[in-house]
Amino acid sequence: MREVILTLTLMLVGCATSAIAGQTEYEKAMTGAKAAQKQAAAVGGEWRDVGKLIKDAEAAAAKKEYDTALKLAVEAKAQSELGYTQAISQRHAGFPTYVK
C-alpha cells in the first residue's frame, strides 16, 4: 500500500512539473512571437493571421492547454519572421510601370 501511495505521489509531482515546464516553454515562445510581430509590423511586414494566432495561443494558455498554446505561438513567430524577411527583401521593389 505504501508503494502505491508513493508511486501515485511521484506521478502527481511529475505531472505538475510537466505542466510548469509546458507553461514556461509557452511563455518564452510567446515573448519571442510578440517581439517578432512588433519587428515585422515596424517594416510593414506583419502578416494577416499573426494577431489571431497570438490571441488563440493566449486563450489556449488560459485554459492551461500549453501544448496547443506553444504550437500557436511558434507559428505566430515563424510567420512574423517570414513577414519581416519578405518586407525587407521587397522594400525597394516598387511597382511595375504598368501599375498606376
Secondary structure, DSSP 8 states (H G I E B T S, - for coil): -HHHHHHHHHHHHHHHHHHHHHHHHHHHHHHHHHHHHHHHHHTT---TTHHHHHHHHHHHHHTT-HHHHHHHHHHHHHHHHHHHHHHHHTTT----TT--
